[in-house]
């Protein structure tokens, strides 16, 4: 009898926890979004400049005063130091929800309209010159460095804004635990539109002020052990094709710290957004070592070097298997779909593998609650090495679902429910 009752209580507890964590309706979004939200750290965003993609660094603050109204401030910086501002955009307006995302389960598409006020401040001489060159005095606007300009009703040719038309953007919102996610710019710096809604999530926003206390290095070393850190959704990431050209890749990550010295990372590649099928899984195993403090990015972050001494490939579609076998080095057995192959120490030019090469990345580790952040990828799709290629920004977070991020009040309520059963 005791075992049956205990099992019933356990199942009830798990059901409650799963419902709290994973179920999300539009009404849930609306009830949770009313808060002041801020960036955890400077956010790396790709921006299109002609036929080039360049890095841009931003810091966001969104204060949703109701489920349909907001004030916002978005600061853009010259570089990853975050010391020199380039542009500040702020304002207030309305958010209108436009239905569920068909790519990210639990996310909702929305239109954000700065109908009440939109202000732009330019902080560099070059930007002032460029804006005035495009403006040509239209609507009586002359841009002045560090002077806020109300653009609510005026045209801003440099931003593609017309007269008497509010500044608007197409986005999405997704909330999990105490993290607000909005849509991300794609790897080519293309912003979403009504016909091309966001396909991926940006780095999350957290509550302002942040109630969390950052971990010391010793605390971080212990805290990251004993669980699996996995992607919340498919991630849209920059990559390189066989011609070393920038391309969009779709991946999920599963990172496990096997000990205080060794890690395992599984990257699963997909053919596209949403429910697309898996193409290939690549697992790398190796040692990691702590390099230096990274608190200039965010308090509690640490730089770390991840070396890859073992590699395994699992083709997960017949097409990928055939492609791999086309470039098969002499003497190597053919790949088979869903069969894991040890590639350690092997030459395989099609995957950029060389038996004599040393593969590593100068990465970063930051843990907050049940979330783990690594360093944002360079916008050119290359690797995080040498150290000069550090981006000083956080990548999309990984979650360890075995850990709770609930607040004490919620945990207490769950305990009371269990005791009353």
C-alpha distance (Angstrom), angle and dihedral (degrees) to the residues before:
residue distance angle dihedral
X1 . . .
X2 3.82 . .
X3 3.77 92.5 .
X4 3.78 92.5 50.0
X5 3.81 92.8 47.9
X6 3.79 91.9 46.5
X7 3.80 91.0 49.9
X8 3.80 90.8 50.0
X9 3.79 90.8 52.1
X10 3.78 91.6 46.7
X11 3.80 92.3 51.2
X12 3.80 90.0 47.9
X13 3.79 90.6 50.8
X14 3.80 92.8 49.3
X15 3.80 90.9 47.6
X16 3.80 91.6 51.9
X17 3.80 92.1 47.9
X18 3.79 93.3 47.7
X19 3.78 92.1 48.6
X20 3.79 91.6 50.1
X21 3.79 93.3 48.6
X22 3.79 106.3 37.0
X23 3.82 110.4 23.5
X24 3.77 111.6 89.7
X25 3.77 128.2 167.0
X26 3.78 128.0 174.2
X27 3.80 88.6 -100.7
X28 3.81 88.7 54.9
X29 3.80 89.9 52.1
X30 3.79 92.1 49.3
X31 3.80 93.0 49.8
X32 3.81 93.7 49.6
X33 3.79 101.6 38.4
X34 3.81 94.5 70.3
X35 3.79 97.1 99.9
X36 3.77 143.3 89.4
X37 3.83 109.2 -91.2
X38 3.80 130.8 -169.8
X39 3.80 140.9 -179.2
X40 3.79 116.0 -95.2
X41 3.80 91.4 -140.7
X42 3.79 139.6 -20.6
X43 3.80 107.8 -49.9
X44 3.79 122.2 -136.6
X45 3.81 110.9 -136.2
X46 3.82 125.3 179.0
X47 3.79 113.3 -126.9
X48 3.78 127.7 -167.4
X49 3.81 117.1 -123.5
X50 3.79 108.7 175.9
X51 3.79 106.5 -58.5
X52 3.81 92.3 -21.3
X53 3.80 131.5 87.8
X54 3.79 113.7 -141.4
X55 3.82 131.7 -175.4
X56 3.78 119.3 -105.8
X57 3.79 126.3 -175.6
X58 3.79 123.6 -144.0
X59 3.78 141.4 176.2
X60 3.81 119.2 -156.9
X61 3.78 135.6 -161.6
X62 3.79 121.1 -177.1
X63 3.78 120.9 -178.7
X64 3.80 111.3 -170.8
X65 3.80 103.3 -161.6
X66 3.80 90.1 -176.4
X67 3.79 135.1 -2.1
X68 3.80 88.8 -86.6
X69 3.83 105.9 30.3
X70 3.78 132.8 64.8
X71 3.76 148.6 166.4
X72 3.79 118.5 -145.7
X73 3.79 142.6 -175.2
X74 3.81 123.7 -167.4
X75 3.80 119.1 -175.6
X76 3.81 121.5 -164.7
X77 3.81 120.1 -158.8
X78 3.79 134.0 -157.3
X79 3.80 95.5 -125.1
X80 3.79 145.9 -11.8
X81 3.81 92.9 -74.9
X82 3.80 89.8 76.0
X83 3.79 89.2 -146.2
X84 3.80 101.5 111.0
X85 3.79 119.4 55.0
X86 3.77 119.4 -144.3
X87 3.81 103.7 -179.1
X88 3.79 138.5 -8.2
X89 3.80 121.2 -153.7
X90 3.80 119.1 -173.7
X91 3.76 139.4 157.7
X92 3.76 148.3 115.7
X93 3.76 137.1 -103.5
X94 3.79 145.7 114.4
X95 3.78 137.8 -48.4
X96 3.80 118.1 -148.8
X97 3.80 121.0 -167.8
X98 3.79 118.0 -133.1
X99 3.77 106.1 -173.9
X100 3.77 140.0 -75.3
X101 3.79 121.6 -43.1
X102 3.80 112.8 -109.5
X103 3.80 89.4 -152.0
X104 3.81 106.1 45.7
X105 3.79 116.1 42.2
X106 3.80 111.6 -131.0
X107 3.81 94.6 17.3
X108 3.80 122.6 114.8
X109 3.78 128.1 -150.3
X110 3.77 116.8 -128.0
X111 3.78 144.7 175.0
X112 3.79 117.3 -129.5
X113 3.79 114.3 -156.1
X114 3.81 123.6 -172.8
X115 3.79 91.2 -153.2
X116 3.80 99.6 144.6
X117 3.78 99.3 46.6
X118 3.79 140.4 -15.3
X119 3.80 121.3 -174.4
X120 3.80 129.2 -176.4
X121 3.80 126.4 -168.7
X122 3.80 120.8 -172.0
X123 3.80 116.1 -152.3
X124 3.83 104.3 -175.2
X125 3.79 133.0 64.0
X126 3.81 92.0 -132.1
X127 3.78 91.8 55.2
X128 3.81 92.1 47.7
X129 3.81 89.9 52.2
X130 3.81 92.1 48.4
X131 3.81 94.1 47.9
X132 3.81 93.7 47.0
X133 3.80 90.3 47.3
X134 3.79 90.1 55.8
X135 3.81 94.5 38.5
X136 3.82 97.7 55.1
X137 3.81 88.5 -170.4
X138 3.81 93.6 -61.5
X139 3.83 113.5 168.3
X140 3.80 87.8 5.0
X141 3.79 92.8 -74.6
X142 3.80 121.1 150.3
X143 3.77 116.0 176.0
X144 3.81 118.3 -133.2
X145 3.79 125.0 -172.5
X146 3.83 114.0 -99.4
X147 3.81 91.8 -0.2
X148 3.80 115.9 122.4
X149 3.82 113.6 -124.3
X150 3.80 121.6 -158.1
X151 3.82 105.9 -135.8
X152 3.81 97.9 170.2
X153 3.81 94.1 118.2
X154 3.81 104.4 8.9
X155 3.78 131.3 89.9
X156 3.80 120.1 -103.1
X157 3.83 107.3 -172.6
X158 3.81 92.1 -176.5
X159 3.81 88.4 62.2
X160 3.80 96.6 36.7
X161 3.81 91.6 -112.6
X162 3.81 121.6 145.7
X163 3.81 130.5 -149.5
X164 3.82 117.6 -84.7
X165 3.77 90.6 8.9
X166 3.82 119.0 112.2
X167 3.77 120.2 -125.5
X168 3.80 107.7 -104.8
X169 3.78 139.7 172.3
X170 3.78 136.4 -167.6
X171 3.76 114.3 -126.3
X172 3.76 145.4 144.1
X173 3.79 135.0 -126.1
X174 3.78 129.0 -146.3
X175 3.81 126.9 170.3
X176 3.77 126.5 -164.2
X177 3.79 121.9 169.1
X178 3.82 105.8 -34.2
X179 3.81 95.0 -28.9
X180 3.79 127.1 104.3
X181 3.80 117.3 -155.5
X182 3.78 125.6 -166.9
X183 3.80 130.1 -176.6
X184 3.78 121.6 -72.3
X185 3.78 131.8 -133.8
X186 3.81 110.3 -109.7
X187 3.81 122.1 -108.2
X188 3.82 91.8 -92.8
X189 3.81 93.0 54.3
X190 3.81 94.0 -106.0
X191 3.79 114.5 151.6
X192 3.79 121.5 -138.4
X193 3.79 122.2 -97.6
X194 3.79 137.5 -172.4
X195 3.81 89.4 -91.3
X196 3.80 94.7 39.9
X197 3.82 108.6 40.1
X198 3.82 121.8 -173.4
X199 3.80 115.4 -71.4
X200 3.80 99.2 -171.3
X201 3.79 142.0 38.1
X202 3.78 125.2 -107.2
X203 3.78 123.1 -136.8
X204 3.82 106.9 -68.2
X205 3.77 127.7 -98.7
X206 3.79 119.7 -132.9
X207 3.77 133.8 -154.3
X208 3.79 118.5 -76.0
X209 2.97 115.7 -106.7
X210 3.78 96.2 34.7
X211 3.83 110.6 -132.6
X212 3.82 94.5 -165.0
X213 3.80 126.0 106.3
X214 3.80 114.7 -139.4
X215 3.81 120.1 -118.0
X216 3.78 124.3 -114.2
X217 3.80 118.1 -128.1
X218 3.81 92.1 -101.1
X219 3.81 90.8 49.4
X220 3.80 91.2 47.8
X221 3.81 92.7 50.2
X222 3.80 90.7 57.7
X223 3.78 98.9 35.7
X224 3.81 97.2 57.7
X225 3.81 92.3 57.5
X226 3.77 126.7 89.9
X227 3.78 103.6 38.1
X228 3.78 147.0 62.9
X229 3.78 119.9 -104.1
X230 3.80 110.3 -152.0
X231 3.80 138.7 175.0
X232 3.80 116.4 -94.4
X233 3.81 91.4 -142.8
X234 3.78 138.1 -11.4
X235 3.78 108.8 -58.5
X236 3.79 123.8 -136.1
X237 3.80 104.6 -140.4
X238 3.81 137.6 172.2
X239 3.79 115.7 -108.4
X240 3.79 140.6 162.7
X241 3.79 127.5 -112.4
X242 3.81 126.2 -144.8
X243 3.81 89.7 -80.6
X244 3.84 90.8 53.3
X245 3.82 90.0 -110.6
X246 3.80 122.4 144.1
X247 3.79 113.7 -96.9
X248 3.79 139.1 168.6
X249 3.79 116.9 -105.2
X250 3.79 129.3 -173.0
X251 3.78 116.6 -146.8
X252 3.75 147.4 156.4
X253 3.79 123.0 -150.3
X254 3.79 132.2 -148.9
X255 3.80 113.8 -172.1
X256 3.79 123.3 -173.8
X257 3.79 125.7 -178.6
X258 3.80 99.4 -146.5
X259 3.80 92.4 -171.5
X260 3.79 139.8 -24.7
X261 3.80 86.8 -74.7
X262 3.82 108.2 34.1
X263 3.80 137.9 53.3
X264 3.80 139.8 -174.8
X265 3.80 123.8 -150.1
X266 3.81 124.5 -173.0
X267 3.81 117.0 -165.6
X268 3.80 113.8 -167.9
X269 3.80 115.4 -165.5
X270 3.80 124.0 -151.8
X271 3.78 135.1 -162.7
X272 3.79 94.6 -122.6
X273 3.77 148.5 -42.2
X274 3.78 129.7 -31.9
X275 3.78 119.0 -0.3
X276 3.79 94.9 -1.5
X277 3.79 118.1 145.8
X278 3.79 125.7 -99.1
X279 3.79 116.7 -102.3
X280 3.79 105.7 -174.6
X281 3.78 142.6 -13.2
X282 3.80 121.2 -143.2
X283 3.80 119.6 -168.9
X284 3.78 122.6 -167.7
X285 3.80 124.4 -172.6
X286 3.76 128.3 -173.3
X287 3.79 149.3 111.6
X288 3.77 126.3 -58.4
X289 3.77 129.0 -161.1
X290 3.76 133.6 -168.0
X291 3.80 113.4 -114.6
X292 3.80 111.4 178.6
X293 3.77 146.8 -36.4
X294 3.83 115.4 -70.1
X295 3.80 99.1 -170.5
X296 3.81 89.6 127.1
X297 3.83 84.2 74.2
X298 3.81 97.2 41.6
X299 3.80 131.6 -28.2
X300 3.80 110.3 -91.3
X301 3.81 96.9 24.5
X302 3.80 120.7 127.3
X303 3.78 131.3 -164.6
X304 3.80 113.5 -126.4
X305 3.80 137.4 178.8
X306 3.81 116.8 -131.7
X307 3.81 114.6 -162.4
X308 3.80 121.0 -165.1
X309 3.79 112.1 -143.3
X310 3.81 98.8 155.7
X311 3.80 128.9 41.5
X312 3.79 132.1 -175.2
X313 3.81 128.5 -174.9
X314 3.80 126.5 -158.9
X315 3.82 115.5 -176.1
X316 3.81 107.2 -150.4
X317 3.79 101.6 -173.3
X318 3.79 131.9 50.4
X319 3.81 90.4 -125.7
X320 3.80 93.1 56.6
X321 3.80 90.5 44.6
X322 3.80 90.2 54.3
X323 3.81 91.9 47.1
X324 3.81 92.1 50.9
X325 3.78 91.7 48.8
X326 3.80 91.5 53.1
X327 3.79 90.3 65.3
X328 3.79 95.9 38.8
X329 3.83 113.6 148.0
X330 3.78 116.4 -125.6
X331 3.80 113.8 -83.6
X332 3.81 95.7 19.1
X333 3.81 119.3 122.0
X334 3.83 115.4 -117.0
X335 3.78 119.2 -97.3
X336 3.80 119.1 -109.5
X337 3.79 125.1 -153.6
X338 3.83 112.7 -95.9
X339 3.81 92.0 4.4
X340 3.81 116.3 123.5
X341 3.81 115.2 -131.0
X342 3.80 126.4 -163.3
X343 3.82 106.9 -129.7
X344 3.80 96.0 174.4
X345 3.79 112.0 139.1
X346 3.80 94.0 -1.1
X347 3.77 129.8 128.9
X348 3.78 111.9 -124.1
X349 3.83 111.8 157.4
X350 3.82 93.6 -176.2
X351 3.81 88.2 67.4
X352 3.78 95.6 34.9
X353 3.80 92.4 -109.0
X354 3.78 122.8 148.2
X355 3.79 125.6 177.9
X356 3.79 91.4 -136.2
X357 3.80 98.3 46.5
X358 3.79 125.9 103.5
X359 3.80 112.7 -139.1
X360 3.78 120.2 -159.3
X361 3.79 142.4 132.9
X362 3.80 131.3 -143.0
X363 3.78 95.3 -134.4
X364 3.78 138.2 163.3
X365 3.82 133.1 -126.0
X366 3.79 126.0 -153.6
X367 3.79 125.8 166.9
X368 3.78 125.5 -164.8
X369 3.81 118.7 173.0
X370 3.82 107.5 -50.9
X371 3.81 92.4 -17.7
X372 3.79 129.0 95.5
X373 3.79 123.1 -164.5
X374 3.79 128.2 -163.3
X375 3.79 125.0 -171.0
X376 3.81 120.3 -70.4
X377 3.79 114.9 -103.3
X378 3.82 118.2 -109.6
X379 3.81 109.4 -98.7
X380 3.83 90.7 -122.4
X381 3.81 90.4 67.5
X382 3.81 94.6 -116.0
X383 3.78 130.3 127.0
X384 3.80 130.4 -81.2
X385 3.78 95.3 -108.1
X386 2.94 143.0 137.3
X387 3.80 102.2 32.4
X388 3.80 91.2 -108.8
X389 3.82 87.8 71.1
X390 3.77 93.9 61.5
X391 3.81 110.0 129.5
X392 3.82 97.3 -155.3
X393 3.79 89.7 -141.0
X394 3.80 136.8 102.5
X395 3.78 125.1 -104.5
X396 3.80 123.5 -141.5
X397 3.79 109.8 -63.5
X398 3.78 129.1 -102.7
X399 3.80 120.2 -142.7
X400 3.79 131.6 -143.7
X401 3.79 101.2 -152.4
X402 3.81 91.8 -166.1
X403 3.80 89.0 68.4
X404 3.77 124.0 75.0
X405 3.78 125.0 -130.4
X406 3.80 93.3 -179.7
X407 3.76 119.7 129.6
X408 3.78 120.8 -114.6
X409 3.80 94.2 -103.4
X410 3.79 92.1 57.3
X411 3.80 92.9 46.5
X412 3.81 90.3 50.7
X413 3.80 90.5 52.4
X414 3.79 91.2 50.1
X415 3.80 90.9 51.3
X416 3.80 90.9 50.3
X417 3.80 90.9 51.6
X418 3.80 90.6 51.7
X419 3.80 93.0 49.2
X420 3.79 92.0 50.2
X421 3.79 95.0 52.6
